[in-house]
Amino acid sequence: MSSHIQKMRIEGVYEQRQPDTYMLRAKVPGGVLSAEQALKVCEIAERFAGGGIHLTSRASIELHWLKVEDLAEVMRMLAAVGLTTRGACGGAVRGVVCSTPFADDFPTAQVLARKLHHHFTHNPHFENLPKKFKLGVEAGYDGSRHLIQDVGLVYAGNDGEGACYDVWVAGGLGREPQPAFSLERRVPEGHIVPLIEGIIRIYRRHTPAGKRLKHLLREIGSAEFIRRLEEEVDRDAVLPLPDGFDKRLTPLVGSGRPERIEAHLFAGELEAGRLRRLCNIAAQFAGGFMVLTCDQNVAFLLDERVNIGEAEAALAAAGLDGTEQATRVNFRVCPGSHECRMGLCPTRDVSRSVIEALGPQGETLTWAISGCPNSCSQPQLAQAGIIISKTVGEPGGERTPRFDLYRREGGEAFATAVHQGLTLDELLQAVAKIG
């Protein structure tokens, strides 16, 4: 890979599988996207990306099929509505996720997610890291996504002076999954930034290039990591992120409000025309905002005076109410070999075959498929996960994929493999037996 292409990664750019074609990833802090921002994404997609938009399992936006000569103009258009691609790829603090939009305390968590996004993005102290560094702010423990972050923050209530968060550190998936460990409980918000900055300094100083924080933890152990952190962080330091006024972008929960509805997508694929219709729903029913979810869907937290029946009817009219078989199943899907250079098989095609093979019980499970062992779609967090682990040479020179099937039971941090090295036919047979 040329050094020029490598340098473009910090700007959110990856080469696609197809020659001279690129993917650009834009950060969406906390997953909260305004209708105005989404309309600009539609314009970009129609001009430069064949009209398609991909929503990722970290609630970011990806535009595929771009040409190198168009990248600067696309970034300029995103900047016009406050979106950036800086640090969305490469060795930097990635987009700050908030995967719990249906939790009561999501409005609080997404405010902190946006504050952290602004603090760490475009900051040279937090770029040129050994590898990616992932932050997540959650309103609760549902979904367990705090376990896969370099730093995961879980809202733990208000101590009377402000919000507090449980802090989890050094998690990650990929080829060597490792759940984050509990570093501290009920840390006041004013101490969060100094703590994260100290963790990043330790990561930069002691971790080899190309390695995540979990590799350093595996090498030195949690006790030594905590000792180094105590030397690094001034416990009396407070870096408050005060609000002069309310900065929530979504309605605050009160007396069971707000109501929420969700647009169900297949594999996070969204045509610009449909996104425009979702923008209309956001403007009419949700105060002009939508929430990209880590299940690759779009959620709306409805205004208090909205009739939920009218909002649901608008969603059904857009064909995104989850009644189609492909969207009835909660199924996270990475781009696979459709576009990704790392993909070992066409994941969207395999996913459709899996859905067709499912029985009623299987349809009630959460699913995820990753087109390579990097686990971008988080299959270890699904109740049923599929990883394409390798390809095998066949007579005549063709290579075919092999699939590992994972299941996750109630108390497990991550799913474990129940079948490995399956052919596609064997995978579908195993899936059908789930019910």
C-alpha positions in Angstrom: 0.0 0.0 0.0 1.4 3.4 -1.0 2.3 5.8 1.8 -0.2 8.3 0.2 -3.1 6.0 0.6 -2.0 5.1 4.2 -2.0 8.8 5.1 -5.5 9.1 3.8 -6.8 6.8 6.5 -6.8 9.5 9.2 -9.2 11.3 6.9 -11.7 8.4 7.0 -10.7 6.9 3.7 -10.2 3.2 2.8 -9.5 1.6 -0.5 -12.3 -0.6 -1.7 -11.9 -4.0 -3.2 -12.6 -2.5 -6.6 -9.5 -0.7 -8.2 -9.3 3.1 -7.9 -12.5 3.2 -5.7 -12.7 4.4 -2.2 -14.9 4.3 0.9 -15.3 7.4 3.1 -16.6 7.1 6.7 -18.1 10.1 8.5 -18.4 10.3 12.3 -21.9 10.8 13.8 -21.3 11.5 17.5 -23.7 9.5 19.7 -25.4 8.5 16.5 -27.6 11.6 16.5 -28.0 13.0 13.0 -30.1 16.1 12.1 -32.4 16.1 9.1 -30.3 18.8 7.5 -27.2 16.7 7.9 -28.9 13.7 6.4 -30.2 15.6 3.4 -26.6 16.7 2.7 -25.5 13.1 2.9 -28.3 12.2 0.4 -27.0 14.9 -2.0 -23.4 13.6 -1.7 -24.6 10.0 -2.2 -26.5 10.9 -5.4 -23.6 12.9 -6.8 -20.7 10.7 -6.0 -21.7 7.3 -4.5 -24.3 5.9 -6.8 -27.2 6.9 -4.5 -26.3 4.5 -1.7 -25.4 5.0 2.0 -24.2 2.4 4.4 -24.9 2.6 8.2 -22.3 0.8 10.3 -22.5 -1.1 13.5 -20.8 1.9 15.3 -23.6 4.2 14.0 -21.3 5.9 11.5 -22.0 6.7 7.8 -20.1 5.1 5.0 -20.1 6.3 1.4 -18.8 3.8 -1.1 -17.7 3.9 -4.8 -16.0 7.3 -4.5 -13.2 8.4 -6.8 -10.1 10.0 -5.3 -10.6 13.2 -7.1 -14.0 13.6 -5.4 -12.9 13.1 -1.8 -12.0 16.7 -1.0 -15.3 18.0 -2.3 -17.3 15.3 -0.4 -15.4 16.3 2.8 -16.2 20.0 2.1 -19.9 19.2 1.7 -19.9 17.2 5.0 -18.2 20.1 6.8 -20.9 22.4 5.7 -23.3 20.6 8.0 -20.9 19.9 10.8 -19.9 16.4 9.9 -16.2 15.3 9.8 -14.4 12.2 8.6 -11.2 13.0 10.6 -10.2 10.1 12.7 -13.0 7.9 11.5 -10.3 5.4 10.3 -6.6 5.0 11.1 -4.8 5.4 14.4 -7.0 7.9 16.2 -9.9 8.2 18.6 -12.7 6.9 16.5 -16.3 8.0 16.4 -17.9 8.1 19.9 -20.8 5.7 20.0 -23.9 5.6 22.1 -25.7 2.4 21.3 -28.6 2.7 23.8 -31.1 5.1 22.1 -34.1 3.3 23.6 -32.9 3.7 27.2 -34.4 6.3 29.4 -31.1 8.1 30.1 -30.0 8.2 26.4 -30.5 12.0 26.2 -27.8 12.4 29.0 -25.4 9.9 27.5 -25.5 11.4 24.0 -24.6 14.8 25.3 -21.4 13.4 26.8 -20.7 11.5 23.6 -20.8 14.7 21.6 -18.6 16.5 24.1 -16.0 13.8 23.9 -16.2 13.8 20.1 -15.4 17.5 20.0 -12.6 17.2 22.5 -10.7 14.3 20.8 -11.4 15.0 17.1 -8.8 17.1 15.2 -6.6 17.0 18.3 -3.1 16.0 17.4 -2.4 14.7 20.9 -4.9 11.9 20.1 -3.8 11.0 16.5 -0.9 8.8 15.3 -1.8 6.3 17.9 -0.6 2.6 17.6 -4.0 1.7 16.2 -7.6 2.7 16.5 -9.0 3.8 19.9 -12.7 3.4 20.5 -14.9 5.2 22.9 -18.5 4.4 23.9 -20.9 6.2 26.1 -23.9 4.1 27.2 -27.1 4.9 29.1 -27.1 1.4 30.6 -25.7 -2.1 30.3 -28.1 -3.5 27.8 -26.3 -4.8 24.7 -22.9 -5.1 26.5 -21.2 -2.9 24.0 -19.2 -1.3 26.8 -17.2 -4.6 26.8 -15.8 -4.0 23.3 -14.5 -0.4 23.7 -11.0 0.8 24.6 -12.9 3.0 27.0 -16.5 2.3 27.7 -18.6 4.6 29.9 -21.9 3.6 31.4 -24.2 6.1 33.0 -24.5 5.4 36.7 -26.8 8.2 37.9 -26.4 11.6 39.3 -24.5 12.3 42.6 -26.3 15.6 43.1 -23.5 17.6 41.5 -23.6 16.0 38.0 -23.6 12.7 36.1 -21.4 9.8 37.0 -20.2 7.0 34.9 -18.8 3.5 35.4 -15.5 3.2 33.4 -14.5 0.0 31.5 -11.2 -0.3 29.8 -9.3 -2.4 27.2 -12.0 -4.3 25.4 -12.1 -5.3 21.8 -13.2 -8.0 19.3 -11.3 -9.0 16.1 -9.2 -12.1 16.0 -8.5 -12.1 19.7 -11.7 -11.0 21.5 -11.2 -9.6 25.0 -13.9 -8.1 27.2 -13.1 -4.8 28.9 -12.4 -4.8 32.6 -14.1 -2.6 35.2 -11.6 0.2 36.0 -13.7 2.5 38.3 -17.3 3.0 39.3 -19.3 6.2 39.5 -16.6 8.5 38.2 -17.9 12.2 38.1 -18.1 13.6 34.6 -15.5 16.3 35.4 -12.9 13.5 35.9 -13.7 11.6 32.7 -11.5 13.6 30.2 -8.3 13.6 32.4 -8.8 9.8 32.9 -9.2 9.1 29.2 -6.3 11.3 28.3 -4.1 9.4 30.8 -5.2 6.0 29.3 -4.4 7.2 25.8 -0.9 8.5 26.9 -0.2 5.1 28.4 -1.4 3.4 25.2 0.7 5.5 23.0 3.8 5.2 25.1 3.8 1.4 25.7 2.0 -0.3 22.9 3.6 -1.5 19.6 2.4 -0.1 16.3 -0.6 -2.0 15.0 -1.8 -3.2 18.4 -4.9 -2.2 20.4 -5.0 -1.4 24.1 -6.2 -4.9 24.9 -2.8 -6.2 23.7 -1.0 -4.0 26.2 -3.3 -5.2 29.0 -2.7 -8.8 28.1 1.0 -8.2 28.3 1.2 -6.3 31.6 -2.0 -7.2 33.4 -4.7 -5.1 35.0 -2.8 -4.4 38.2 0.3 -3.0 36.4 -2.0 -1.0 34.1 -3.8 0.6 37.1 -0.4 1.3 38.7 0.8 3.2 35.6 -2.5 5.0 35.4 -2.2 6.2 39.0 1.2 7.7 38.1 -0.1 9.3 34.9 -3.3 10.9 36.1 -3.7 13.7 38.6 -6.7 12.6 40.7 -7.3 16.1 41.8 -7.5 17.3 38.2 -11.0 18.3 37.0 -11.8 19.2 33.5 -15.5 20.1 33.6 -17.5 20.1 30.4 -20.2 22.5 31.7 -23.4 23.3 29.9 -24.5 26.9 29.9 -27.9 25.6 28.6 -29.5 22.4 27.8 -27.7 20.7 24.9 -29.8 17.6 24.5 -30.8 17.0 20.8 -33.5 14.4 21.6 -36.5 14.7 23.9 -36.0 14.0 27.6 -37.9 11.1 29.1 -40.8 12.0 31.4 -43.9 10.1 32.4 -43.1 7.4 29.9 -42.2 9.8 27.1 -40.8 10.0 24.5 -42.3 7.4 22.4 -39.8 5.7 20.0 -40.2 4.2 16.6 -37.5 2.5 14.5 -36.9 2.2 10.8 -35.7 -1.3 10.0 -33.0 -1.6 7.3 -31.4 -4.7 5.8 -27.6 -4.8 6.3 -27.5 -1.0 7.0 -28.1 -0.3 3.3 -30.1 2.8 2.7 -30.9 4.5 -0.7 -30.8 8.3 -0.7 -34.5 8.5 -1.7 -35.5 6.5 1.4 -33.3 8.6 3.6 -35.0 11.7 2.3 -38.3 10.2 3.5 -36.8 9.5 6.9 -35.7 13.2 7.0 -39.4 14.1 6.5 -40.4 11.9 9.4 -37.7 13.4 11.6 -38.8 16.9 10.8 -42.5 16.2 11.3 -42.4 13.9 14.4 -39.0 14.0 16.1 -37.9 17.6 16.3 -35.7 17.3 13.2 -33.4 14.6 14.5 -32.9 10.8 14.0 -30.6 8.4 15.8 -28.4 5.9 13.9 -28.4 2.7 15.9 -25.6 0.2 16.3 -28.0 -2.4 14.9 -27.7 -0.5 11.6 -31.2 0.9 11.8 -32.7 4.5 12.3 -34.6 5.4 15.5 -36.8 8.4 16.2 -37.5 9.8 19.6 -40.9 11.4 19.1 -42.0 14.9 20.3 -44.3 14.8 23.2 -47.4 16.1 21.3 -46.9 13.6 18.4 -49.5 11.0 17.6 -47.4 7.8 17.5 -50.0 6.1 15.2 -49.4 8.8 12.6 -45.6 8.4 12.9 -45.8 4.6 12.5 -48.0 5.1 9.4 -45.4 7.4 7.9 -42.8 4.8 8.6 -44.9 2.1 7.0 -45.4 4.3 3.9 -41.7 4.5 3.6 -41.5 0.7 3.6 -39.3 0.7 6.7 -41.6 -0.7 9.4 -39.9 -4.1 9.5 -42.7 -6.1 7.9 -40.4 -7.4 5.1 -38.8 -10.8 6.0 -35.2 -9.5 5.5 -35.8 -6.7 8.1 -37.9 -8.7 10.6 -34.7 -10.3 11.8 -32.3 -8.1 13.8 -29.2 -8.9 11.7 -26.0 -6.8 11.6 -24.1 -7.2 8.4 -20.7 -5.8 7.3 -20.1 -5.0 3.6 -18.0 -8.2 3.1 -16.5 -8.8 -0.3 -19.2 -6.6 -1.9 -16.9 -3.7 -1.3 -14.4 -4.4 1.5 -10.8 -5.5 0.6 -10.8 -7.8 3.7 -14.1 -9.5 3.0 -14.0 -13.2 2.2 -17.5 -13.6 0.9 -20.6 -11.6 -0.1 -22.1 -11.1 3.3 -25.4 -9.6 2.2 -26.1 -12.6 -0.1 -25.3 -15.1 2.7 -27.4 -13.1 5.2 -30.5 -13.4 3.0 -29.9 -17.1 2.7 -29.6 -17.5 6.4 -32.8 -15.5 7.0 -34.7 -17.7 4.5 -33.4 -20.8 6.4 -34.5 -19.6 9.9 -37.5 -21.0 11.7 -39.7 -19.0 14.0 -37.4 -19.3 17.0 -34.4 -18.3 14.9 -36.1 -15.2 13.8 -36.5 -14.0 17.3 -32.7 -14.0 17.9 -30.2 -11.2 17.3 -27.8 -12.0 14.4 -24.6 -10.7 13.0 -22.2 -11.8 10.3 -18.7 -10.6 9.7 -17.0 -11.1 6.3 -13.6 -11.7 8.0 -12.2 -12.4 11.5 -12.0 -8.7 12.2 -15.6 -8.9 13.6 -16.6 -5.4 12.5 -20.3 -6.3 12.8 -19.8 -7.5 16.4 -21.0 -11.2 15.9 -19.7 -12.1 19.4 -22.3 -9.8 20.9 -25.2 -11.3 19.0 -27.3 -14.2 20.2 -26.2 -15.9 17.0 -23.1 -14.8 15.2 -21.3 -15.9 12.0 -17.7 -15.2 11.1 -16.2 -16.1 7.8 -12.9 -17.4 9.1 -11.1 -18.4 5.9 -11.4 -19.5 2.3 -10.4 -23.0 1.1 -9.1 -23.9 -2.4 -11.3 -26.1 -4.5 -10.5 -28.2 -7.6 -10.1 -25.8 -10.5 -8.6 -23.1 -8.4 -11.8 -21.6 -7.0 -11.8 -20.6 -3.3 -14.9 -21.0 -1.1 -15.6 -19.5 2.3 -15.8 -21.4 5.6 -18.1 -20.2 8.3 -17.9 -20.3 12.1 -21.2 -20.2 13.9 -21.4 -18.6 17.4 -24.0 -18.7 20.1 -24.3 -16.4 23.1 -26.2 -17.5 26.2 -27.5 -15.2 29.0 -24.5 -14.6 31.3 -21.7 -14.8 28.7 -19.6 -11.8 27.9 -19.1 -12.9 24.3 -20.6 -15.7 22.2 -18.6 -18.9 21.7 -18.2 -21.0 18.6 -20.5 -24.0 18.4 -19.5 -25.0 14.8 -16.3 -24.2 12.9 -15.2 -24.5 9.3 -18.7 -25.0 7.9 -19.5 -24.8 4.2 -22.4 -22.6 3.2 -24.8 -25.6 2.9 -23.6 -26.9 6.3 -24.1 -23.4 7.8 -27.7 -23.2 6.5 -28.4 -26.7 7.9 -27.1 -25.7 11.3 -29.1 -22.4 11.2 -32.3 -24.3 10.3 -31.9 -26.5 13.4 -32.0 -23.5 15.7 -35.8 -23.4 14.9 
